[in-house]
Amino acid sequence: PGEVITTGLDGLAERCKEYRKQGCHFAKWRGVLKISESAGTPSAANIAAVTRDLAEYAYVCQQNGLVPIVEPEILPDGEHSIEKCQRVAEVVLAAQYKALIDRNVYIEGTLLKPNMVTSGQAAKEKAGHEEVAIRTVTAFSRVVPAAMPGVVFLSGGMSEEDATLNLNAMNVFAKTCTIPSPWRLSFSFGRALQASALKSWHGKPENLGACGQAFYERAKANGEASKGEFAGGATGDKSSLFVADHRY
């Protein structure tokens, strides 16, 4: 109950050809899964459907000259613990890479856009930045191939500050731990990159300078965090950007 798939594979090859002609080099497909212990989700059938469709999309993209960004997102909705999120992430990502390999996708020519391993949005106890970093890198080390070059995280409704600090903690951990972490850990944030800029802008032309400065500060902070070099300062807005059952 409540499980969904993303549609759009019909005619995808033709669209990819046209996008490539127009100068596009990357594409992204988002498949969402939801943790609910009471409902028993994500079900094995939903995991199989979501990862199979993502693999087909990736194959079609590569056949038409585009780099596929593969986004199997486990939504943060729910009361689940970070331990549960880690277990589900490992199962989903293992299924995702089996599906990609079975479809003969060139893994070196893909990027992964996953959620970070976190506590559920409504969990009574929330894990801190260090635990998020350890569990995320550990989960990925178990199931994400070393051949895959880059992880570009989604922010998943986290505040700007939490997204930056979690990313920084992961890169610090990856540098110092003995767990293999051969991929680049970077960001592809939406809300956590844009929120301060949009607040500064307010849709008014006279605020464009402040808007640009706010966006620059977020981009700089996350760029530093993607190298484990964020030293604080412009940590960003602490307000949650969570949207329940987020769809677009």
N, C-alpha and C positions, 0 to 999 in steps of 0.2 A: 504493500500500500504506500502511495506517495512517491514511488520511484518513477524516474523519467529517463528518456533518451533524447539525444539531439538529432534532429532531422536535417537533411540537406545534401546527402550523398548523390542523389539523382542529379545528373547534369554537372557534377562537380568538375570533371575533367575539362569540359568546355569552358567553364568559368575560370579555372586555373590558367588555361591557355590565354584567355583574354586578359587576366590580371598580369600575367607575365609580359605580355605585349605592352601593357601600360607602364611597365617598369617595376612591378612588385617583385620582391625577392623572398619575402617571408609570408607565411599564413599561420593562422591559429584556429584550433577547433577545441571547444570546451565541452567536456562531458562531466556531469555532476552526479555524485553519490552522497547519500545521507546516512549517518549513523543513528540508528534507533534500536536500543536493546529490546524494547518491548515489542517492536514490530519485526525484529530480526533482520534489519537492513544495515548495510547493503546486502542484498541477496546474491547468491552465486550467479543467478541468471542475469541480474542487472549488471554485475561486474563484468560478466562475459560479453554482454551486449555493448556496454559503454567502451570497453577496451578494444573490442573487435571493430567497432565503427571508427574509433580513433586510429587504429592501424590501417584501415582501408583509406581513410582520409590522408594519412601520411604517405601511403604508397602512391596515391593519385597525385599528390603534390609533387613528389620527387620525379614522377614520370613526366611532369610538365614544367620542370625547372624551378620549383619553389622549395624552400626549406620549411618543413613542417614543424611548428611548435605544438607539442603534444600536451594537452591540459586535462588530465584526469583529476578533477577537484573533489575532495572530500569536504563537504560543507561543514562549517563550524557550529551549525545549529545543534542544540541538544545539551544534555547534562553529562555526557560521557567524560571519563577521565582521560588524561593524556596517555596512559598505558593502553587504553582501548583504541585511541586514535592511532598510536604507533602500530598496533597489531593490524588494524584495518589498512593502514598505509602500506605495510609490507605485502599484504595479500593483494591489494589493488595494483601496486607497482610490479609485483612479480607477474601477475596476469597481463599487465600492459606490455611488458617487454617480451613475454612469450608470444603475445598476439602480433607485435611488431616483427619479431623474427620469423614467425610462421608466415607472415605476409610478404616476406623478403624485403622489408624496409631496410635501407642503409642506415644503420644506427649512428654512424659517425656524421651523418648529414641531417641530424635532428636536434632539437632542443626540448627539454622537459620543463613544463610550467606547472609545478605542483603546489599544493598547500603546504605550509609548515606543519609539523606535528605539534599540536597544541591541545589544551583542555577544551571541552565544549564551551560554547558561549555562556550557557546557563549552569556550568559546573560549580559546585559549592567551593571547591578548592582549585585555584588556578596555578598552573606551573609557571615558574619564573623564566627569565631569558636563558639562563644557563641550562636548565633542564630541557627547554624547547630545543636548544642547539644540540645537546647531546643526543636526545632521542631522534631528532630529524636526521642528523648525520649518520647515526647508527643504523636507522631503518634503511636509508639509502644505500649504505655500504653493503647491506645484505642482499639487495635485489636490483640495484641500478647498475648496468654494465659500465665498466671503465671506459669503453669505447664511446659512450655518449659524452659529448664535450662540455655541455653546460646546463646548469639548473638555473632557471630564471623564475624566482618565486612570485606567486600572487600574494596579495596582502590579506585577502579574505576577511575584510571588515575590521581588521585590527586598527588601532589608532596609528597615526603617523609615527609616534614615538616608539610604540611597541614593535612595529614592522622594522624600523631601522635598528633598534637595539637587538632584536632577535637575529637579524641578518648579520650584524657585527659579531654577536656571540658565536654564531655558527662558523664564521671564518676564523675567529680566534681559536676555537676548539679544533677546527680542521688542521690548523697549522701545528698544533702542539700534541694532538692525540696520536695514538698508534693505529687507530682505525683507518683503513684505506679510504681516502676521499679524493679521487683523482680528477673530479669534475670541477669546473668553475662554478662557484656559488654566487649568483648575482640576483638581480631583481627585475621584475616586469610588473611593477605596482600600478594600479589604477587609482583607486580612491586615496591610498596612503601616499601618493605622489602629488595628487592634485588638490586635496582638500584645502590646505592653507592658501594656495594660489586662488582658488575659487572664492574663498571667504574674503580675500584681499581685494578681489576684482569687483564683486557685487554687480557685475554687468555694466559698470560705468567706465567710459573711455578714460576719464581722468585717473582711474586707478590702475591703468595698465602697467605703469612702472612698478608699483607695489606688488602687483600680481606676478610680474616677471621676476622680481627679487625673491618673492616667496618660493616660486618654483625652482629658481636657481639654488636656493638654500637646501630644499629637499633633495634635489638631484645631487648636489655636492655631498650632503650627509650620507645618502645611500651609496654613492660612488665610493666613499671612504669605507662604509660598512662592508661593501662587497670585497674589500681587501683586508678586513679586520683591523682597520686603522681609524675608526670613528672614535674621536676623543671627547665627544660631548659638544655642548654648545647649542647649536640649532637642532635640538632633538625633535621638534615638531609638536603638533597638537596632540594632547593626551586624550581627546574625545574619541570614543568608540565610533567606528564607521560601519558597524555591523548592520546588515539588512537581512531580515529573516527570509529564508528560502530564496536567496538572491538569484534572479534570472535576468537575462538580457538577450 
